[in-house]
Amino acid sequence: MRKIELLSPAKNFEVGLAAINHGADAVYIGGPGFGAREKAGNSMEDIAKLCDYAAIFGVKVYVTLNTLLFDNELEQARKIAWDCYNAGVNALIVQDMALLEMDLPPIELHASTQCHNVSAEKVKFLEDVGFKQVVLARELSVNDIKDIRSKTTVPLEFFVHGALCVSYSGQCYLSHIIGRRSANRGACAQPCRLKWNLEDENGKVLVAGRHLLSLRDMNNSKNLEELIDAGITSFKIEGRLKDADYVKNTTAYYRRAIDEIIERRPDLERASRGVSSPSFETNLEKSFSRGFTDYFAHGRQKNIDAPFTPKSMGEHIGEIKKIEGKRLTVSLLKNVELHNGDGLCFLDNDNQLQGFNVNGLEGNIILCSKEISPSEAKAFTLGEKIPLYRNFDIVWQRAVEASAGNRKIASKLQTLDTDDGLQLTAITADGVSASVSVKCQKDLAKNPEKAVENIRTKLSQWGDTKFTVTEVGTNFREVYFIPASVLGEMKRQLVEELEKALISKHRVSRTSEMQGRADLQADYPATNLSYMGNVTNSLSRKFYEKHGVTHIEDGLEKSMPEGEIVAMTTKHCIRYANGMCSKETGKPATPLYISNDHGRFRLDFDCKNCCMKVVSIQN
C-alpha cells in the first residue's frame, strides 16, 4: 500500500504541536539557520522536543536547510545537519548541492522546490544522486506530474494549499535586484505583492496601480485523488510564517479530505498514527487567503491573480445594498450569521479594499466601526450591489483557538495476573507494545464478575493522555480485587513506557542510507549553468563539475553581472490576465513594462512555452 503524507508548516514549536494534534503526518520547520525564511528560525532544543512529540504519533519532522550557502557558511550548515540528526529529525529539505559534498549524518535529503524541479530529467537526476523525496514545482499540471512519475520512482511532494510565489521557486531575483534581499537566501521582500503600473514601450500607462504580480492562494482540495493517481504521495501546506489558527484549520481540513479517500481505497494508507478530533468546523475560506486557485493543475485558466489587494478577502457572505454613513443595508447568504467584532470588507468604486468591524446588528442593517466615505459609496448611487466579505469570524476564531486537536492513538490492553502482582500490556494498531508489572497484595474478589467489570472500566479511562483503549482483555487464573490506586499507577507507568517505545521505533525507522548512496555516474541534464543555476560556493561548483557540467557561472548573490538579467520567470502572464494574449487577439506579443518606485522592468513573452520573463537591465 502507498502511504499518503499530509505535510504541515511549523513556524515554531507551538505551531508544530498544533499541526501534529490536528492531523499532520509530517511537519516542516526552520532550524537555527539557512531555512529560507530568516524570520522563522528555531533552536535545536525546540526541534528536539518537537521530534520526540512527533515520534509518538509516527509523525516525521523535516528541517528546512534550503538557502544558498556561501563558502564561509558551509561548516555551520554541516554542523546544523548533524545537530538535526542527533535531535531526531527525519529529513533535511535542501536547495544547495553543497550539502551532498559534505560529511553528513545518515539522514534523508529532500530536494526543495527551489531546486526548480519541473521535468522528469531533473527529478530523475535528483533521485540518482540520493534525494529521498522531491518537492515539485507548483506550476506543474496533473499531466506533467504523471510524466515525471512514469520516469522516476522517488516519492513526489506537491504543494496543495497556501500562498503562491508568482515566479518559479529558486528562479526569482526581483527582491535581490531591487534591495539586495535575496529570496534564495531567505530574505524575500515580496515585491510581487506591491502595486505596479503596466506600460507599453513608449511609457504609456495601460493599467495603473494594480498588484499585477500578486497571485491568489493555492487550493488543490478538489484535486487530491487525481493528484494521488498522478503519483503524489506527500501533500504540502505552505505557511511557515503562519500562526497556529491557520495551521489548525488547513491541517484539519485536508486531514479529513485525505482520510475520506483512504477509507475507500484499499491501496492507500495514512503515513502516521492517531486520530484527531478538532473542536471546530473546518472552513478554508475563514483562514487568510487572497481567494483561491488550483493554478495550472489542469492548464492555464483565468483569474489566478489577485490584482486589487494582497490582503485577505475572506469568505463571500452576501451583498451591500445601501450605505448610509456607518449603516450598511445588506443581503446575506443563507445560513450566514454575523456577530459583533466580525471583520468585514469590500472593494470600493476604485477597487480599493475597505474594511471595518461589526459594532451592532439591526435586522439586515450592519452598524460599522467606521463611517463609509462618499467616495467609497459612489458605486451605490448607480444602484449597483457590491459583494461583501467576512475576513474575521470572531466566534469561529475563538473555537479554533480553543481546539487542542485531541489526537489519540488506539490501543488494546491485556491484563495478566502474576505470582506476586499484576502485569499490564498495551499494543497499538501497528504492533508497538509496552508492559509494566507491579507487586501488590491480591485478595480474591467476593464478586468476580463485578471485579472484572470494575477493572475494565478503570483501565478504559485514559483521560488527557495520547491514548484511547478499544479493548481490555483479562487473563486471570483467579479474579482478584485490585485497588483503583494500583490500576491508576500502572496506567501512568504504561503511558510513559508506551511513549518511549513509540519514540524508539520512530528513531530506528529513520533511513540510514545517505552516505555512499549517490550514483556518481549520473549526468546533470545540462552542461552549462548560468547564474540561474544558483551556484554560490566551491562545494556546489564541485558537485556540478562531478556530474558533467562544464561551464558554471556564479549565482547573483555572489556576483551581479552587468546587462540584462532575468529577474523572474513565471507562468503567470500579465498579457493573458489583462485581455491582451496574442493567441486570443491575434496581435504580436511585443514587450511590455512594469514600473513603480523600485524601477522599471521589461516583460518578455514566450508564447510557445506560455511563460513570461521579468527582465532587469543592470548598468
N, C-alpha and C positions, 0 to 999 in steps of 0.2 A: 504493500500500500504506500501511496505517496503522502508524506506529511506536508500539510499546508500551514505555513507560518504567518501569523499576524505580528508585524514588527512596528512597535510604537516608539515615539520620541520621548526622551527624558532630559529636561533642562537641568535637573538636579536630582538628588537622592529622593526627595519627597515626591517629585513628579514621576520618577521611576517606580516608586511604590504604587502610586495611583494607577499607572499603566498596567502593572502586574495584577493588581487587585481587581481591575476591571476587564481582564481577559487577554492581555498580550501574551503571545508565545515567545517573544523576544523584545528587548528594548535596546535602543542605541543612545549612547551618551558621550559627551565630550570628556576627555581626560584633562590632566593639568596643562596640556599644551598641544598645539598643532591640530586643533579639532574642527577647522573650517567655520567655526562660529566663535570669534575671540571673546564674546561676552557669555559664553556657555561652557566655561571650564569647571572641572570638579576635582576635588582632592582624591588621592588614591585611597584614603581611609573611607570616604563615602562610596567609592566604587566597590571596594571590598565588601562593605556592608550590603550594598545592593546585590552583589553577586551571591552572597550567602542567602539572602532572602529569596532571590530569583530561583536559586537551585532547588529549593524545597518544592517548587511547582514545576520543575523541569524547564524553566524559562531561561533562555540564553541572554547573555549581555554582550553587546558589541560596543567597542570603544572606537570613536572616530579619531583617526590619526591621519587625516586626509587633506592637509595643506601641503603646498610645495615647500620644500626644505632648502635652506642654504647650507653650504659646507660646514659652517660653524655651529649648525644645529643638529647635525647628524648623530652625534654621540648622545645628545639629550633625547632625541627621538628613539634611539635604540634602548636607552635606559627606561623610557616610558613603556616601551613594548614589553620589556622584561617585568616591570612592575605590574603591568596589566595582567600578564600571565600568572604571576605569583598571587595576584588578588583574586583569581578565579574567572577572569574574562574569557569568553568563548572565542572571540574573533576580533581582529582589528580591521576597520574599514579604511583603506588607504588609496591615495592618488599617486604619490611619488614612488617611482620604481626603485628608488634608492633603498627602500626597505628590503627588497629582495636580494640586495648585495650585502646585507648586514648579517652579523651573527645573532639571529633571532631565536627566541624560545620556540618550542613546538606548538605554535598557536596558529589557528586558521587566519588567512588573509582574505578579505573580501574586496573586490575591485569597486571603488566608489564610482558613482555616475559621472564624477568629474574626470574619469579616465576616457570619457567620450565613447561609450560603449553602444555603437549604433549599427554594427554589422556583424554577420556571422564570423567573418575572418578575424575581426578584432577579439570577439568573445572567445573564439577557439584558441587564439594565441594566449589570452589570459588564462584559460584553462590549462594549456600545455605548460605554462611556466609556474603553475602551482596554486592559482587562486581557487578557493573552495566555494565561492559564491560571487556572482557578478550582478551589479546593480545597473539595469538597463536604462538607456536614455528615456526621458519622459515622452519624447516626440514620436516614439515608435508606435506603429499600428499593430493591431492583433495579427495581421498577416506578416508583418515584419518579425514579430516575436515567433511566430510559427516557423519561419525560415531559419532563424537563429537556433531554435530548439532542434530542428531537423539535422543540424550540422554540429551540434555540441551536446555534451552530457552534464556540464557543470550546472548546479542549481541557479535559477534565474530569479532575481528580485526586481520588483517593479513598484513605482510609486502609485498608490491607489487614491490618496487624498491629501489635500493641503495646497499651500501656496506654490505657484509655478514660477520658475525662473524663465524669463522670456527667451534667453539665449540657451543654446546647448550648454549644459554644465561643463565647466572646465574650459570653455571657449569664449568666455565673456571677460573683456578687458576694459570695459567702459568706465567702471569705477576707478580702476587703476590709472587710466589715461587722464581722467578729469581731476582726481585728487590724490593719486598715489595710494589709494586704499584698495588693495587687491582682493578680489573675490577668491582667487586661488590661494590666498594667504589668510582667509577667514575674516577679512575686514571690509566686505562689500558695503558701500554707502547707499545702495539701491537707487541709482539714478533712473532706472527703468520705471520707478513709481512717481517720478516728477512730471510736471506739465511740460509739454513740448509744442512748438509750432511746426507745422508741415509746410514746406516751401517748395516752389519749383526752382529751376536752376538760376532764374533771374531774381530770386528773392521774394517773389510774390507769395503772400501767405494764403495757402489753400485751406488750412484748418488751424485755428488759433486756440492756444491754451488748453490742450487736451492731454490726457495721460496716454499718449499714443503707444507706449511700450508696455503698459501695465495690463497684465492678464487676469482673467478670472481665476478662481481656485479649482484645482483638480478634484473631480468626484467620479470615481470609477465604480461606485457601488452597484450599478446596474450591469456591469460587465464582468463581475467576479468569476462566474462559472466559465464564461467564454475565455477569459484570461488563463484560468486553470487549465482548460483544454488546449490552449495555445502553448503552455509549457511553464507558466509562472508558478512557483511554489512558495515565494515569500512576498507578502503584500505590505508595502511600507507606507506609513502615515508620516507626512512631512510635518516638522514643527518643533525643532529643538530649542526654540525660544518661547514656546507656548507654555501657558500656565496649566495647572492641574485640571481645571474645569474643562478646558478644551480637550485635553488628552483623555480624561474620563469619558466624555461624550463620544468622541470619534472612535476610541478603542471599543467601548461597549457596543456601539452601533455595528461596527464591522465584525466584532466577535459574533454577534447574533446572526448577521448575514452569512458569514462563512460557515458557522455551525449548521445552519439550515441546509446548506449544500452538502456538507459532510454527512449529515444524518441520512440522506437519501442516496449517498454514493459510497458503496462498499469498497471502492478503490482508493478512498481518501481517509485520512485520519488527522486529528489535531496533533500539533507539534509539542504540546505541553500538557500538564495535568491540572486538574482543579476546575471547578465551575463557579463562575461569578454570578452575583445577584445584585445588580445595581438598584438603588432605591429611587430611581428617577426614570422617566420615559425618554429614551434617546431620540434626538432630533438634530440632524446635521445642520439645518438652517438656523438653529438657535446659537450655534457657536460662530466665531468670527469667520466670515467669508466675504469675498467680493462678488458673489454669485458663482455658479458652478459651470464647469465644462468637463467633458471627458477627453478634451484636447484632440489628439489625432488617432484615437483608438480605432475609428472607422473612416479615417481620411479627413481631408480638410472640410471645415464647416464654418458657418457664420457665427458671430457672437462669442468668440473665445476671449475677447479682450474686455477690459473694464475702463473705457476711456474717460468716464466722468468723475470717478473718485477711486482712490486706492484704499479707502476705508471700508469697513464692514457695513453692508446694507441690511443684512439680516433676512428675516422671513417676510414675504409679502402677506399682509393681513387685511387689505381692503383698499378703499379709495377715499380721498378727500373730496368732499362735495362743495364745501364752503369754508372760507376763512374770514373770521372777524376778530382781529387783534389776537387775543390769547385763546379764542374759542374756535375749535375746528369741528365742523359737522362732517361726520364720516359714515361710510357704509362698509361694515366689517364683513369679512368672510364668515361662513358658517363655523361655529364652534370656537371662534376667536374670543377670548376673554381678556380684557385689559385690567391692569392693576396700577394703583398709584406707585410711582417710581419706575415704571417701564420706560425704556428709551425708544423713541420713535424717530423716523427720519423720512425725508422725501427729496427728490430732485426738483429744484425750483425752475423758474422760467428760463434761467440761464444754464440749466443743468448743473447747478452747484448743490452740493449736499447740505441740507438744512436739518439739524437735529434738535430735539428737545425732550424733556421728560413729561410724563403724565402727572399732573398735580391733582386731578379730580375728574370725575365722570358724571355726566347728567344725561342718561339715556344714550343717544347717538352723538352726543357732543363731548369732545375732549377738552378739558381745561389744561392749557400748555404751561410749561415752566417759563416760557418767554413769549414775547409778542412776535407774531409773524409779520414782517415788514411789508408794506405795499408792493415793493418790487418783487418780493418772493411770491406774493399772491397774485401777481399780474395775470398769470395764465387763467385764473378763475374768472376774470372779467369776460372771458370768451366762452364761458360755460364748460370748460374742459374739466375732466376728472383726473386727478393726479394719483398715481399709485402710492400707497402708504406702506411703510415697512417698520417692523419692530426689530431692533438690533440689541435690545436688552430686555429679557423677560425676567423680572425680579423674583417671581415665585419659583419659576423653573430653576433659576440660578441658585437660589437657596437650597433647593432639593439636590442639585448637583454637588454643591459644596459639602452637603451633609453626607453624601454617599461614600461609604467605605469600601464598596465593591463586594465585600463578604465572600471572597473566593475560598472555596472549601475543596479538600481532597477526600474523595470517598474511600473508605477502608472497611475491612472486615475484622472483627475481633474474635479471638479464640481464647477461652479460659481453660486452665488445666490445674487441677489440684496436685500439689507435690507432697512429698513426705512431711515437709515442715512448713508448708505455706501454700502460696498460690503463684501461678505464672500467667502473665497476660501478654498476648501477641497481637500485633496489628499488621495487616497486609494490605497494601494499596492495590488498585486495579491493575497496575503494571508490574506487580510482583515484588515491590520493595517491602521488606519486613523488618520489624524490630520487636524485641521481647524484654520484659522486666519480670523479676521474681522478688517476692517478699516472704520473709518468715513471719508467721503470725499464728496466734492460737486459733485452733479450729474446733468449733463446737458443732455437733450435729444439729441440723435445723429441726425444730419441732414441726414446722410446716414446710416440707421440702419444695412443694410447688410454689408457694408464695416466696420462699427464699430465692429460688431461681429467677422468678419474675422480678424481684427487687434488684438482683444483681444485674440482670439485663437492662432494666430501666436506668439504673445508675451509670452503667457503662455506656449507654447510648447518649448520655448528656455530655457533650464536649464543649459547650459554651462558646466563648470567643476564640477558641483555638483555630488552627487552619484545617481542621479535620472534621469530617462528619462520618457517622457509622451507619452502614447499611445492613449489617448483620452481626449478631452476637452469638457465638457458639459456646456452649458449655459442655465440657468434657470432664465430668466429675465421677470419681468412683463412688463417693458418698456426697450428699448435699450438705454443705456446711453453712452456718451463719457467718457471713463476712461483714464486718462493720463498714459503714459508709465511709468512714475516715480512711480506712485501708484502701478501699477501691479508689477514692479520690486521689490519694498519694500515688497509687500505681498509675493512674491516668496521667498525672503530672509528669512522672518519670518517663512514661511511654511517649508522651509528646516530644520530650527532649531527645529521646533515643531515635524516634522515627524521623525527626527533623535532621539529626546527624546522619542517619542512613541515607536520606534523600540527597543531602548535600554531597556526601561521599560518592554516591552513584553518579551524580552530575559531574563532579570533578573528574572521575575516572573516565567518563564517556567522552571527554574533550579529545578531539583528534590530536594525534601526535605525529603528524606527517609533514611538518613544514620543512624540516632540514633534509636536504638531499633529494627532494621530490621533484624539483624542476627539470623539465626537458630542455637541456641546454642547446639542443639542435633546433628548437623552434625558431622560425624566422618571423620577425616582425612584418606586418602586412605592407610596409613601405620601406624604402631605402633612404629617404630624405625626411628630415623633421625640421619644420620651420619653427618660429617662435611659438606657434600654436601647439607644439609638442610639449611645452611647459617643462623644459629641462633647466634646472637651476642649481645643480650641484654635480660634483665629479662622479659620484656613485651612480646616479641615474644615467649620466652620459656613458659610463662604463657598461651599464646594463644594456642600453640600446645598441652599443657597438658590438657587444657579445652576441646580439640577436640580429645582426646583419644590417644595421643602419649605418650608412657611410657618410652622410652629411647631416650634422646636428647644429642647429642654431640655438643660442641662449634664449631662455624664456624672457618675456618682457619684464618680469620682476627683477631680473638680473641685469638686463641691458635693453634700453629703449632705443630702437633704431630711428633714423630719420625717414621721411617719406610717408607713404600710405600704410596704415595699419588697420586690419580688420578688427574693429573694437568689439564686434558681436556678430555671431552667426545664429540666425533664428528661423524657425518655420513659420512664425507669425509674420504675415505680410501686410504692411500698412496700406499698400495699394488695394489689396483684396478687402481689408476691413473697412475701407472708405469708398468702396464702389468704383475703384479705378483699375481693377485687374485687367491686364491686357488680353487675357484669354476671353474675358467677358465683353470688353469694349471694342476689341479689335485694334486698339491703338498700341503703339510700341511702348514697352516698359522702360522709358527713359529715366535716368536717375532723379530722385527727389532728395530733399534735405530736411533734417530736423534741427531745430535750434532752440536754445534758451540761454540763460545767463552763464551756463557752463560751456558753451561753444556751439559750433555748427558742424554737423556730421552728414556725410553723403550716404544715401541709401542706394545700394545696388541690388538689382533683382535678377535672380537666377530662375527664370520661369520654367526651364526644362526640369530642374530638380525641385521647383516650387519652394524656394527659400530666399531669404533676404539677408544682406550683409550691411552692417553699420560701419562706415569707413571713416577713420580719422586721418587727417593729414598733419604729420609732425614736421615742424620746421627745424 
